[in-house]
Amino acid sequence: MSRDTEETPYTCEICSKSFYKQWNLNRHIRTHTGEKSYSCDACATCFTQKSSLKRHMRIHTGQKPYVCEICSKSFYNQNNLNDHIRTHTGEKPYSCRACGISFRDQSSLRTHIRIHTGEKPYICELCGQSFSHQITLNGHIRTHTGEKPYSCDECGTSFAHRSSLQTHMRIHTGEKPYVCEICDKSFSIQRTLNRHIRTHTGEKPYSCEVCGISFTEKSSLKTHMRRHIGEKPYACKICSKSFSQNGQLTQHIRTHTGENLNARENLNVGDNMKAL
């Protein structure tokens, strides 16, 4: 018997891995068998290790023994505290081998890697669409249920996504964190800044596949496409005539209401008097 075998006398019969103590081997064997012998009395969740059950119980008891020395925020386990501390230090020890991007925690790296692998393990049971993130699936499900759990305390408007509420709140606070580096104009939404930058660069990334005309905004291309397909989604409630653009409908409605006609007539009279 070799010295290494003497030092690690407990060997797994399935994979031949060796351990110093019997209980370490017992715990390891459960990774093969899937046995979860430690059960939570509160919610019946089962674990392979007693230490995992102990950490889990803190969710029910509210115990958070791991405290950040910088900001005093507390956590259920040491790993969560370690991840949190990196928000202070800026350390990102987990790097993607495919593109080099680094992350503060291992779970974020695992999620990121799905961009490269194309893995989408979270599947919608209603329509079968799959997603790479659980949070993205949760947001998608709300398109089916209509649920809007995030409400604005200022005006009561509700949203399906937390990010949408955060963006909306800038209407009330006036915050405009996205600044144009060319002219210093600021915006509350990133995509509005992106659209604005194109007024400087002249970029028109949205092209019509039918006639080749390009546009700076996706919405402009969408409106343009109606000319080709004949779609007219804006209908007059008075005479049922339909239009491809909302502005055309607004202009048409004035022919029924007479709005601005008097102003136009006065303008004509003024021009005639000038001619005299």
SERO-4910 file (N, C-alpha, C, O; in steps of 0.05 Angstrom, whole numbers):
BEGIN
 pado doro    nc1    nc2    nc3   cac1   cac2   cac3    cc1    cc2    cc3    oc1    oc2    oc3
  Met    A     17    -24      0      0      0      0     18     25      0     37     27     16
  Ser    A     12     44    -18     28     68    -19     22     87      4      2     84     18
  Arg    A     39    107      7     36    127     29     11    143     24     -4    149     43
  Asp    A      5    150     -2    -19    166     -8    -44    151     -1    -63    163      9
  Thr    A    -43    124     -6    -67    108      1    -70    106     31    -93    105     40
  Glu    A    -48    105     45    -50    103     74    -62    129     86    -77    128    105
  Glu    A    -55    152     73    -65    178     83    -94    182     76   -108    196     90
  Thr    A   -103    170     53   -131    173     45   -143    145     41   -146    135     19
  Pro    A   -149    132     64   -157    103     63   -185     98     54   -193     75     49
  Tyr    A   -202    119     51   -230    115     44   -234    122     14   -233    145      6
  Thr    A   -240    101     -1   -241    104    -30   -270     99    -41   -283     81    -32
  Cys    A   -278    117    -59   -304    114    -71   -303     91    -92   -286     91   -109
  Glu    A   -321     72    -89   -322     49   -107   -332     56   -135   -330     40   -154
  Ile    A   -345     79   -137   -357     87   -163   -336    102   -180   -334     96   -204
  Cys    A   -321    121   -169   -303    137   -185   -274    135   -175   -256    148   -187
  Ser    A   -269    120   -154   -242    115   -143   -229    139   -129   -205    139   -123
  Lys    A   -244    160   -125   -234    183   -110   -230    176    -81   -247    161    -70
  Ser    A   -209    185    -69   -202    178    -41   -206    201    -22   -204    224    -29
  Phe    A   -211    194      4   -216    214     24   -202    207     50   -196    183     55
  Tyr    A   -197    227     67   -183    223     92   -202    211    113   -193    195    130
  Lys    A   -227    218    112   -246    209    132   -271    195    120   -278    200     97
  Gln    A   -283    178    136   -306    163    126   -329    181    120   -343    177    100
  Trp    A   -334    202    137   -357    219    132   -354    236    107   -374    243     94
  Asn    A   -329    242     99   -324    256     74   -332    238     50   -343    247     30
  Leu    A   -325    212     53   -332    193     32   -363    190     30   -374    189      8
  Asn    A   -376    188     53   -405    185     54   -418    209     40   -437    205     24
  Arg    A   -409    233     46   -420    257     33   -415    256      3   -433    263    -13
  His    A   -391    248     -5   -385    246    -34   -402    226    -48   -411    232    -71
  Ile    A   -408    204    -36   -424    183    -49   -451    194    -57   -463    185    -77
  Arg    A   -462    212    -41   -488    223    -47   -489    239    -73   -510    243    -84
  Thr    A   -465    249    -82   -464    263   -107   -469    243   -130   -478    251   -152
  His    A   -464    218   -125   -470    197   -145   -498    187   -143   -512    183   -163
  Thr    A   -507    182   -118   -534    170   -114   -557    190   -115   -579    182   -121
  Gly    A   -550    216   -110   -571    236   -110   -587    236    -84   -607    250    -81
  Glu    A   -578    220    -65   -592    218    -39   -591    245    -24   -570    258    -22
  Lys    A   -614    253    -13   -615    278      2   -629    272     29   -653    272     31
  Ser    A   -612    265     48   -623    254     73   -629    275     94   -639    269    116
  Tyr    A   -622    301     88   -627    322    108   -650    340     98   -648    353     78
  Ser    A   -672    339    113   -697    352    104   -704    376    123   -701    374    147
  Cys    A   -714    398    110   -722    421    125   -750    416    137   -769    409    122
  Asp    A   -753    420    163   -779    416    176   -799    438    169   -824    433    171
  Ala    A   -789    460    159   -807    483    153   -820    481    125   -843    486    122
  Cys    A   -803    473    105   -814    472     78   -809    446     63   -816    443     40
  Ala    A   -796    427     77   -791    400     66   -770    399     44   -767    378     31
  Thr    A   -756    421     39   -734    420     20   -712    401     31   -706    402     55
  Cys    A   -700    385     13   -680    365     22   -652    372     12   -649    385     -9
  Phe    A   -632    363     27   -604    370     20   -587    345     24   -593    327     39
  Thr    A   -565    345     10   -546    323     12   -527    326     36   -516    307     46
  Gln    A   -524    351     45   -506    356     68   -520    371     91   -538    387     86
  Lys    A   -512    364    115   -524    376    138   -518    406    139   -535    422    148
  Ser    A   -494    414    130   -486    442    130   -504    458    111   -510    482    117
  Ser    A   -512    446     89   -530    460     70   -557    464     82   -569    485     78
  Leu    A   -567    445     98   -592    448    112   -590    470    132   -609    486    135
  Lys    A   -568    471    146   -564    492    167   -564    520    155   -577    538    165
  Arg    A   -551    523    131   -551    549    118   -580    556    108   -589    579    111
  His    A   -593    536     98   -621    540     88   -640    549    110   -657    566    105
  Met    A   -637    538    134   -655    545    156   -655    574    163   -674    585    174
  Arg    A   -633    588    156   -631    617    162   -651    633    146   -659    655    154
  Ile    A   -660    622    123   -681    635    107   -707    637    124   -721    657    123
  His    A   -713    616    139   -737    615    156   -734    630    182   -752    643    191
  Thr    A   -710    629    194   -706    642    219   -699    671    216   -702    687    235
  Gly    A   -689    679    192   -681    707    188   -653    713    198   -645    736    197
  Gln    A   -639    693    207   -612    696    218   -593    703    195   -592    690    175
  Lys    A   -578    725    199   -557    733    180   -531    739    195   -526    762    201
  Pro    A   -516    718    200   -492    722    217   -468    734    204   -448    740    217
  Tyr    A   -468    737    177   -445    746    163   -449    776    156   -466    783    139
  Val    A   -433    793    168   -437    822    166   -414    836    152   -390    830    157
  Cys    A   -421    853    133   -401    869    118   -389    890    137   -403    906    148
  Glu    A   -363    890    139   -349    910    156   -349    938    145   -343    957    159
  Ile    A   -355    940    119   -355    966    106   -381    981    109   -382   1005    115
  Cys    A   -404    966    104   -430    980    105   -450    967    124   -472    977    127
  Ser    A   -441    946    138   -457    933    159   -481    917    148   -498    907    164
  Lys    A   -483    913    122   -504    896    111   -498    867    119   -474    859    118
  Ser    A   -519    852    125   -514    824    134   -526    804    115   -543    810     99
  Phe    A   -515    779    116   -522    758     97   -525    731    110   -516    727    132
  Tyr    A   -540    713     95   -545    686    106   -520    669    106   -516    653    125
  Asn    A   -502    672     86   -479    655     85   -454    671     77   -455    693     67
  Gln    A   -431    658     81   -405    671     75   -402    677     46   -390    698     39
  Asn    A   -411    660     28   -408    664     -1   -422    690    -10   -411    705    -26
  Asn    A   -446    694      1   -461    718     -6   -447    743      4   -447    764    -10
  Leu    A   -435    741     27   -420    764     38   -395    769     20   -389    792     14
  Asn    A   -381    748     12   -358    751     -5   -365    765    -32   -351    783    -41
  Asp    A   -388    757    -43   -397    769    -68   -403    798    -64   -397    815    -81
  His    A   -416    804    -41   -423    832    -35   -399    850    -31   -399    872    -41
  Ile    A   -379    840    -17   -355    856    -12   -342    866    -38   -330    887    -39
  Arg    A   -345    850    -59   -333    857    -85   -348    881    -97   -336    895   -115
  Thr    A   -372    887    -88   -386    912    -98   -371    936    -87   -373    958    -98
  His    A   -357    933    -64   -342    955    -53   -314    956    -65   -304    977    -71
  Thr    A   -301    933    -68   -273    932    -77   -271    933   -107   -250    941   -118
  Gly    A   -293    925   -122   -292    925   -151   -278    901   -162   -274    898   -186
  Glu    A   -271    882   -145   -257    858   -154   -276    840   -170   -299    836   -163
  Lys    A   -266    830   -193   -281    812   -210   -264    788   -217   -251    787   -238
  Pro    A   -263    768   -200   -245    745   -203   -253    724   -223   -237    706   -230
  Tyr    A   -278    725   -232   -288    703   -250   -290    714   -278   -306    731   -285
  Ser    A   -272    702   -295   -270    712   -323   -280    691   -343   -277    667   -340
  Cys    A   -293    701   -364   -303    684   -386   -279    677   -404   -265    695   -414
  Arg    A   -275    651   -409   -253    643   -426   -258    649   -455   -240    650   -471
  Ala    A   -284    653   -462   -290    658   -491   -285    687   -499   -275    692   -521
  Cys    A   -292    706   -481   -290    735   -489   -275    752   -469   -270    775   -475
  Gly    A   -268    741   -446   -251    756   -427   -266    773   -408   -254    785   -390
  Ile    A   -292    776   -410   -308    793   -392   -306    780   -364   -308    756   -361
  Ser    A   -303    797   -343   -301    788   -316   -326    795   -299   -340    814   -305
  Phe    A   -330    778   -278   -354    782   -262   -346    779   -232   -326    767   -225
  Arg    A   -363    791   -215   -358    791   -186   -364    763   -174   -351    755   -155
  Asp    A   -385    749   -185   -393    724   -174   -395    702   -195   -398    708   -219
  Gln    A   -393    678   -186   -392    655   -204   -418    651   -219   -419    642   -242
  Ser    A   -440    656   -205   -467    652   -217   -471    671   -241   -483    663   -261
  Ser    A   -460    696   -239   -462    714   -262   -446    705   -285   -454    708   -308
  Leu    A   -423    693   -280   -407    681   -301   -421    658   -315   -422    656   -339
  Arg    A   -434    640   -299   -449    618   -310   -471    627   -328   -476    616   -349
  Thr    A   -485    648   -319   -507    659   -335   -496    671   -361   -508    668   -382
  His    A   -474    686   -359   -462    698   -382   -453    678   -403   -457    682   -427
  Ile    A   -442    656   -394   -432    635   -413   -454    625   -432   -448    616   -454
  Arg    A   -479    627   -423   -501    618   -440   -503    634   -466   -515    625   -486
  Ile    A   -492    659   -466   -492    675   -490   -475    661   -511   -482    661   -535
  His    A   -453    648   -503   -435    635   -521   -446    607   -528   -443    598   -551
  Thr    A   -457    593   -509   -466    565   -514   -494    564   -527   -501    544   -539
  Gly    A   -509    586   -523   -536    586   -534   -556    571   -516   -579    567   -524
  Glu    A   -547    563   -493   -564    548   -474   -587    566   -464   -582    588   -455
  Lys    A   -611    555   -465   -634    569   -455   -651    550   -438   -671    538   -448
  Pro    A   -643    546   -413   -656    524   -397   -682    532   -385   -696    514   -373
  Tyr    A   -691    557   -386   -716    565   -374   -738    568   -395   -737    585   -412
  Ile    A   -757    550   -393   -777    547   -414   -805    556   -404   -814    548   -382
  Cys    A   -819    572   -420   -846    581   -414   -866    558   -418   -867    547   -440
  Glu    A   -881    551   -398   -899    529   -400   -924    536   -416   -940    519   -424
  Leu    A   -928    562   -421   -952    571   -436   -948    571   -466   -966    564   -481
  Cys    A   -923    579   -475   -919    581   -504   -894    566   -514   -889    565   -538
  Gly    A   -878    555   -495   -855    539   -503   -830    556   -509   -809    544   -515
  Gln    A   -832    582   -508   -808    599   -513   -788    595   -490   -795    593   -467
  Ser    A   -762    594   -497   -741    589   -477   -723    613   -473   -721    630   -491
  Phe    A   -711    614   -450   -695    638   -442   -670    629   -427   -669    607   -415
  Ser    A   -649    645   -428   -624    639   -415   -624    647   -386   -607    638   -370
  His    A   -642    665   -377   -644    675   -350   -671    669   -338   -692    671   -352
  Gln    A   -672    662   -312   -697    658   -298   -713    684   -297   -737    684   -300
  Ile    A   -699    706   -292   -712    732   -289   -725    740   -315   -746    754   -315
  Thr    A   -712    733   -338   -724    739   -364   -749    723   -369   -769    734   -379
  Leu    A   -749    698   -360   -773    681   -362   -795    693   -345   -818    694   -354
  Asn    A   -789    701   -321   -809    713   -303   -823    737   -316   -847    740   -315
  Gly    A   -806    754   -329   -817    778   -342   -834    770   -366   -855    782   -371
  His    A   -825    749   -381   -840    740   -404   -868    730   -396   -888    735   -409
  Ile    A   -869    714   -375   -894    702   -366   -915    724   -361   -939    719   -365
  Arg    A   -906    747   -353   -925    769   -347   -938    779   -373   -960    792   -372
  Thr    A   -926    774   -396   -939    781   -422   -964    764   -426   -982    771   -441
  His    A   -964    740   -414   -987    722   -416  -1008    729   -394  -1032    730   -400
  Thr    A   -998    734   -370  -1017    738   -347  -1027    766   -345  -1047    772   -333
  Gly    A  -1011    786   -356  -1018    814   -353  -1011    825   -327  -1017    848   -321
  Glu    A   -997    810   -310   -989    819   -283   -969    843   -285   -950    842   -301
  Lys    A   -974    863   -269   -956    886   -268   -950    892   -238   -963    909   -226
  Pro    A   -931    878   -226   -926    880   -197   -911    904   -188   -909    909   -164
  Tyr    A   -899    920   -207   -883    942   -199   -898    969   -203   -902    977   -226
  Ser    A   -905    982   -181   -921   1006   -183   -906   1031   -175   -889   1030   -156
  Cys    A   -912   1053   -188   -899   1078   -182   -913   1091   -158   -938   1094   -158
  Asp    A   -898   1098   -138   -909   1111   -114   -920   1139   -119   -936   1149   -104
  Glu    A   -910   1151   -140   -917   1179   -146   -944   1181   -161   -961   1197   -153
  Cys    A   -948   1164   -181   -972   1167   -198   -989   1141   -200  -1010   1142   -212
  Gly    A   -979   1119   -189   -994   1094   -189   -992   1078   -214  -1004   1056   -216
  Thr    A   -977   1087   -234   -974   1071   -259   -959   1045   -252   -940   1045   -237
  Ser    A   -968   1023   -264   -956    997   -258   -941    986   -282   -947    992   -305
  Phe    A   -921    969   -276   -904    958   -297   -899    928   -292   -900    918   -270
  Ala    A   -894    914   -314   -888    885   -313   -859    880   -304   -853    859   -294
  His    A   -842    900   -309   -813    896   -303   -803    918   -284   -811    941   -287
  Arg    A   -786    911   -266   -774    930   -248   -758    951   -263   -759    975   -255
  Ser    A   -744    943   -284   -728    962   -299   -746    983   -312   -737   1007   -315
  Ser    A   -770    975   -320   -788    995   -332   -797   1015   -312   -800   1039   -318
  Leu    A   -802   1006   -287   -809   1025   -266   -786   1044   -260   -790   1068   -256
  Gln    A   -761   1034   -259   -738   1050   -254   -735   1072   -275   -728   1095   -269
  Thr    A   -740   1064   -300   -738   1084   -322   -761   1104   -320   -756   1128   -323
  His    A   -785   1095   -313   -808   1113   -310   -803   1133   -288   -811   1157   -290
  Met    A   -791   1125   -266   -787   1143   -243   -771   1168   -250   -772   1189   -237
  Arg    A   -755   1166   -272   -739   1189   -280   -757   1212   -291   -748   1235   -292
  Ile    A   -781   1205   -298   -800   1226   -306   -806   1244   -282   -808   1269   -285
  His    A   -808   1232   -259   -814   1247   -234   -789   1260   -223   -790   1283   -213
  Thr    A   -767   1246   -223   -743   1257   -211   -727   1276   -230   -711   1292   -220
  Gly    A   -733   1274   -256   -718   1290   -275   -690   1280   -281   -675   1294   -294
  Glu    A   -684   1257   -270   -657   1246   -275   -652   1239   -304   -669   1226   -317
  Lys    A   -630   1247   -314   -622   1241   -342   -593   1232   -342   -575   1248   -348
  Pro    A   -588   1206   -336   -561   1196   -332   -545   1191   -358   -521   1186   -357
  Tyr    A   -559   1191   -381   -546   1184   -406   -539   1209   -422   -557   1223   -432
  Val    A   -513   1215   -424   -504   1241   -435   -490   1237   -461   -473   1219   -464
  Cys    A   -497   1254   -481   -484   1253   -507   -456   1266   -505   -453   1288   -496
  Glu    A   -436   1251   -513   -408   1260   -511   -402   1281   -532   -381   1295   -531
  Ile    A   -419   1284   -552   -415   1304   -573   -425   1331   -566   -412   1352   -570
  Cys    A   -450   1332   -555   -463   1358   -550   -471   1362   -521   -483   1383   -514
  Asp    A   -466   1342   -504   -473   1343   -475   -502   1342   -469   -510   1346   -446
  Lys    A   -519   1338   -489   -548   1335   -483   -552   1309   -468   -540   1289   -474
  Ser    A   -570   1309   -448   -574   1285   -431   -602   1274   -435   -621   1288   -443
  Phe    A   -605   1248   -429   -630   1233   -434   -635   1214   -411   -617   1206   -396
  Ser    A   -660   1208   -407   -668   1190   -385   -666   1160   -393   -666   1143   -376
  Ile    A   -665   1155   -419   -664   1127   -429   -641   1123   -448   -634   1141   -464
  Gln    A   -627   1100   -446   -604   1094   -463   -611   1094   -492   -597   1105   -509
  Arg    A   -634   1082   -499   -641   1080   -528   -647   1107   -540   -644   1111   -564
  Thr    A   -657   1126   -523   -662   1153   -533   -635   1167   -539   -633   1182   -559
  Leu    A   -615   1162   -522   -589   1172   -528   -577   1160   -554   -566   1174   -571
  Asn    A   -580   1134   -557   -571   1120   -581   -583   1133   -606   -570   1137   -626
  Arg    A   -609   1138   -604   -624   1150   -627   -614   1178   -632   -611   1186   -655
  His    A   -609   1193   -611   -599   1221   -614   -571   1222   -627   -566   1239   -644
  Ile    A   -554   1203   -619   -526   1203   -630   -527   1201   -660   -509   1211   -674
  Arg    A   -547   1187   -671   -549   1184   -700   -554   1210   -714   -549   1213   -738
  Thr    A   -565   1230   -700   -569   1257   -712   -542   1270   -717   -539   1287   -734
  His    A   -521   1261   -701   -494   1271   -705   -479   1255   -726   -466   1266   -744
  Thr    A   -482   1228   -725   -466   1211   -742   -479   1207   -770   -466   1200   -789
  Gly    A   -506   1211   -771   -520   1206   -796   -525   1177   -801   -534   1169   -823
  Glu    A   -519   1160   -782   -523   1131   -785   -553   1124   -788   -569   1135   -774
  Lys    A   -559   1106   -807   -586   1097   -811   -586   1067   -813   -584   1055   -835
  Pro    A   -587   1054   -790   -583   1024   -789   -607   1008   -797   -605    983   -800
  Tyr    A   -630   1020   -800   -655   1005   -806   -662   1009   -835   -671   1030   -843
  Ser    A   -659    987   -850   -664    989   -879   -688    973   -888   -694    952   -877
  Cys    A   -702    984   -908   -726    971   -919   -716    949   -939   -701    955   -957
  Glu    A   -725    924   -935   -717    902   -952   -730    903   -979   -722    890   -998
  Val    A   -751    920   -982   -766    922  -1007   -753    942  -1026   -747    936  -1049
  Cys    A   -747    966  -1015   -738    988  -1033   -710    999  -1025   -699   1015  -1040
  Gly    A   -699    990  -1003   -672    997   -995   -670   1023   -980   -647   1031   -972
  Ile    A   -692   1038   -976   -690   1063   -960   -682   1057   -931   -692   1038   -920
  Ser    A   -665   1074   -920   -655   1069   -893   -666   1091   -874   -672   1113   -882
  Phe    A   -667   1084   -848   -678   1102   -828   -661   1101   -803   -647   1082   -797
  Thr    A   -662   1123   -788   -647   1125   -763   -662   1110   -740   -649   1102   -721
  Glu    A   -688   1107   -743   -704   1095   -721   -719   1071   -732   -729   1071   -755
  Lys    A   -722   1051   -715   -737   1027   -722   -766   1032   -726   -779   1021   -744
  Ser    A   -777   1051   -710   -805   1058   -713   -811   1071   -740   -833   1068   -751
  Ser    A   -792   1086   -751   -795   1099   -777   -796   1078   -799   -811   1080   -818
  Leu    A   -779   1058   -796   -780   1036   -816   -806   1021   -814   -818   1014   -835
  Lys    A   -816   1017   -790   -842   1003   -787   -865   1018   -800   -882   1007   -813
  Thr    A   -864   1045   -796   -885   1062   -809   -882   1061   -839   -902   1060   -854
  His    A   -857   1062   -849   -852   1061   -878   -862   1035   -891   -873   1036   -913
  Met    A   -858   1013   -877   -866    987   -888   -896    985   -894   -904    969   -911
  Arg    A   -912   1001   -881   -940   1001   -886   -947   1009   -915   -968   1002   -925
  Arg    A   -930   1025   -927   -934   1033   -955   -932   1009   -973   -947   1007   -993
  His    A   -915    991   -967   -911    968   -984   -933    947   -979   -943    935   -998
  Ile    A   -940    942   -954   -959    921   -948   -988    931   -948  -1007    916   -947
  Gly    A   -991    958   -949  -1018    969   -950  -1032    970   -924  -1057    974   -923
  Glu    A  -1018    967   -902  -1030    967   -875  -1037    996   -868  -1022   1014   -871
  Lys    A  -1062    999   -858  -1072   1025   -849  -1086   1021   -822  -1110   1019   -821
  Pro    A  -1071   1021   -800  -1082   1014   -774  -1097   1037   -760  -1110   1032   -740
  Tyr    A  -1095   1061   -771  -1108   1084   -758  -1134   1091   -772  -1133   1102   -794
  Ala    A  -1156   1085   -759  -1182   1088   -772  -1198   1111   -760  -1198   1115   -736
  Cys    A  -1211   1127   -777  -1228   1149   -768  -1255   1138   -757  -1268   1122   -770
  Lys    A  -1262   1146   -733  -1286   1136   -720  -1311   1148   -732  -1333   1139   -727
  Ile    A  -1307   1170   -747  -1331   1184   -758  -1338   1172   -785  -1362   1167   -790
  Cys    A  -1319   1168   -803  -1325   1158   -830  -1312   1132   -837  -1315   1122   -859
  Ser    A  -1296   1120   -818  -1283   1094   -821  -1260   1095   -842  -1249   1074   -848
  Lys    A  -1252   1118   -852  -1229   1119   -870  -1204   1113   -854  -1202   1122   -831
  Ser    A  -1185   1098   -865  -1162   1090   -850  -1136   1101   -863  -1135   1108   -886
  Phe    A  -1115   1102   -845  -1090   1115   -853  -1067   1099   -843  -1069   1083   -824
  Ser    A  -1044   1102   -855  -1020   1087   -847  -1005   1101   -824   -989   1088   -810
  Gln    A  -1010   1127   -820   -997   1142   -799  -1017   1156   -781  -1038   1165   -791
  Asn    A  -1011   1158   -756  -1029   1172   -737  -1031   1202   -743  -1053   1213   -740
  Gly    A  -1010   1214   -753  -1010   1242   -760  -1030   1248   -783  -1043   1268   -783
  Gln    A  -1031   1229   -802  -1050   1232   -824  -1079   1230   -814  -1096   1245   -824
  Leu    A  -1084   1212   -795  -1110   1210   -783  -1118   1236   -769  -1140   1246   -772
  Thr    A  -1100   1247   -753  -1105   1271   -738  -1112   1294   -758  -1131   1309   -753
  Gln    A  -1097   1296   -779  -1102   1317   -799  -1130   1313   -813  -1144   1332   -818
  His    A  -1137   1288   -818  -1162   1281   -830  -1186   1288   -813  -1206   1299   -822
  Ile    A  -1183   1282   -787  -1206   1287   -768  -1214   1317   -768  -1237   1323   -763
  Arg    A  -1194   1335   -773  -1200   1363   -774  -1219   1370   -797  -1233   1391   -796
  Thr    A  -1221   1353   -817  -1240   1359   -839  -1268   1354   -829  -1287   1365   -841
  His    A  -1271   1338   -808  -1298   1334   -796  -1304   1355   -775  -1326   1365   -774
  Thr    A  -1284   1361   -758  -1289   1379   -735  -1287   1409   -743  -1297   1426   -728
  Gly    A  -1273   1415   -765  -1270   1443   -773  -1248   1456   -757  -1243   1480   -760
  Glu    A  -1233   1441   -741  -1212   1452   -725  -1190   1464   -743  -1181   1452   -762
  Asn    A  -1182   1489   -736  -1161   1504   -750  -1169   1514   -778  -1154   1528   -791
  Leu    A  -1194   1508   -786  -1203   1518   -812  -1206   1548   -812  -1199   1562   -831
  Asn    A  -1217   1558   -789  -1221   1587   -786  -1194   1601   -787  -1191   1623   -799
  Ala    A  -1174   1589   -774  -1147   1602   -774  -1136   1602   -802  -1123   1621   -810
  Arg    A  -1142   1581   -817  -1132   1579   -845  -1146   1601   -862  -1133   1613   -879
  Glu    A  -1172   1604   -858  -1187   1624   -873  -1177   1652   -867  -1174   1669   -885
  Asn    A  -1172   1658   -840  -1162   1684   -833  -1135   1689   -845  -1129   1712   -853
  Leu    A  -1118   1668   -848  -1093   1672   -860  -1096   1679   -889  -1081   1696   -899
  Asn    A  -1115   1666   -903  -1120   1673   -931  -1130   1701   -934  -1122   1715   -953
  Val    A  -1147   1710   -916  -1157   1737   -917  -1134   1757   -914  -1133   1777   -929
  Gly    A  -1117   1751   -895  -1094   1769   -890  -1076   1771   -915  -1066   1792   -922
  Asp    A  -1072   1748   -928  -1055   1748   -952  -1069   1765   -974  -1055   1779   -989
  Asn    A  -1096   1762   -977  -1110   1777   -998  -1108   1807   -992  -1105   1823  -1011
  Met    A  -1110   1815   -966  -1108   1844   -960  -1081   1854   -966  -1078   1877   -974
  Lys    A  -1060   1838   -962  -1033   1847   -968  -1030   1851   -998  -1016   1869  -1007
  Ala    A  -1044   1834  -1013  -1042   1836  -1042  -1055   1862  -1051  -1046   1874  -1071
  Leu    A  -1077   1871  -1037  -1090   1896  -1044  -1073   1920  -1037  -1081   1943  -1042
***
